[in-house]
């Protein structure tokens, strides 16, 4: 009878750990550095209509600027994105993952008005 009682106590303890979520867990985090431009914001830039002042006020100072020819300029917005995650199964497995990506958004101006914008 005592073996059965011990087994029942162990089963109850195991069940309470499982119910409380202590056996399996994980987390994830995304960090961005630089000048990230969302797709929604990029889509609000209208070639032939959007001016340089609006782009500067909305996107901020670009990572770099290049004059292609007089009155024709290219602005570059660069960013780096780091995704980190980890997970575990109590006393069986633990692991982590880190993924670093980056990207650029380019805005081309002709006479202080956007002529073209794209992600590259």
N, C-alpha and C positions, 0 to 999 in steps of 0.2 A: 504494500500500500504506500510506503514512503517513496518508492521510485516513481510511482504514478503521480504522487503529489508534487515531487520535484519537477517532473516533466510538465505538469500543468503550470507550475510557477514559471518555468522557463518559457513555455509557450505564451503565457500572458505577458511576460516581460518583452519577448520578441515582438508580440503584437502591438504593445504600447509604443515601442520604438518605431515601428512601421507606421502607425497611425500618426504619430507626431512628426513624421518626415525626417527623422534623424539618420536614416540609412542612405538616402540618396539626396544629393544636393549639387548646386552649381551656381555660377554667376558669370556675367559677361559685362564688358565695358567698351565703349567706343570713344576714342579721343581724336580730335581734329586739331591740327596745327597749320598755321598759315591762313591764306585767304580762300576759304571754301565758299563757293557760289552754288546755291541750290538750283535744281532744275526749274523750279517755279520762278525764282528770281531771274534766271537766265532767259526764260520765256517772256518776261515783261519788257525786255530790250527790243525795240522796234527799229530795224535799219531804216535810215532816211528820216526818222522822227526823234529818236532819243538823243539827247545832247550829252556832251562830255561832263558837264556839271552834275547832271542827274546820275550818271554812272558813278562818278566819284562820291557823291552823297550816299548812294545806295550800296555800292560794293566796297567803298573805302579805297584807300591808296593801293594801287596794284603792286605786285611783287617786282615787276619790272616794266619799263616803258622803252619803246624803240621807235625812233623817227625813221620811217621808210623813205620818205622824200618830204620836201616842204609841204605842210598842210595835211600830211598823211602819216598817221601814228598807229602803233600797235601796243596795246596794254595786255599784260599777262598776269593772271591771278593763279597762283600755285598753292596747293595744299597737300598735306600728308595725313592719312587716316590710319589709326592703329586700332585693331579690334583684338581684345584679349578675352579669353574665356577659360573657365576651369570647371571641372566636375568631379564628383567622387561617388563611389559606392562603398559604404562603411566597411572597412577592413578587407576589401577585395581589390579595388581599383581607384586610382586617382590620376588625373591628367590635366594638361593645360594646352592651350593653343594661342598663338599670337600671329596675326596677319597684318602686314603693313602694306598699304597701297597709297597711291597718290594720283593727282590729276591736275589739269590746267584748264582754265577758261581764258579764251582770247577775245578781246574786243578791239575791232579795227575802226579807226576814225578817219574821216575825210572832211576837212574844214570844220572840225569840232562837232560833227554829227556822226553817229554810228553808221558805218557802211556794212558791217558784218560782225556777228558774234557766234562763237562756237566753243564746244568742249573738245579738248584734244589731249 
